[in-house]
Amino acid sequence: MKEMTQLDLRQYADRLRPRTYGGKSQLWCAIRRKWVARTPEEIVRQLVIQALIAHHYPIGRMAVERQFCVAKRRKRFDLLVYDAHMQPWLLIECKAPTIQISQKVFQQAAWYNVALRAPWLLVSNGMQSWCAHIDHQNQSWYFTESVPPLL
C-alpha cells in the first residue's frame, strides 16, 4: 500500500470515557449514547470518533455498527459518516492494534463500500491509518495523506 494517512489517534486518548461496571471494562460511545465493552477494536473506533469530532465532523452525521446488505449478505460496518444530504461520505473500518493493515484488510472495507458507495474510505488499527478517495464511476482509488474535510 502507498502513503499512510497522518492521523495520530493517541492524542485523543484523554477524551475517552472509561469505566468499570460489574467487573467489566467499558467505554462511553457518544454516538450510540451508551456504555460498550472495552475491546481493542472498540478503543480504536472511539479514538477515531474523537478524532473526527476534533476535525468538526458532527456526531449527528455518524453511525456505528449498523447492518446493511452487500451481495445479498448481511454485514455490519464499523463507522459511517454521512454528508450534508445524509448520503454515505466516509466509511471507516477499525481493527485492533494487533491486526496489521494489509491490502486484504483494505479490500474488505472496499467490498463493504460496494453497497454504500461512500466516496471516502478509512482503515485504521489505531497505530496506522490509510484513507482513500474512491472514484466509483472509474472504479479507481487513490490514497490521501489526511482525512477529508466534511461537506
Steps between C-alpha positions, in 0.01 A plus 500: 500500500611854437518797737363475850251764612622735769251431779654478846219348704705488822445873549129433558544237772421749776156559342390140555260432789586163655333331796486165672151367559421156636866412475506581125691778330285729286519814287235764444389531136369850431339389176310202640454682832581193705782313671664233283753226572857626495659280235815591304290565187252713697783712639614569143142580391453743790835667427399543134167650611683747725739591215205563267328717762824698536498543119148651521303194393157522673399203715155513340651397167674191636364147528664210682468127433193503281396204294475518121501257208771451240460227239199366692712453813440676827798703613561756770718807448713641780438870444338704224491877460226662292528820295261798529245313286523194728674298230796276596816713499772315692496129580735402782627152583665467842732217594674413825858633529632144467344464153735609224331722240560317175363522149262219596358701792460807281328293232255366761400858579479580129271198453268639767503828312360335187156528660552831684687687223670747732758714315749462787633196682712492817659193656678525836645276768571796726869498419474527123225649286440513129242722334404474134276691265281262301398579143206265454437601141854415384544221754822645635635645822795697628642530850510836676720640774209628708134443578283719273304796635132416528267652241 
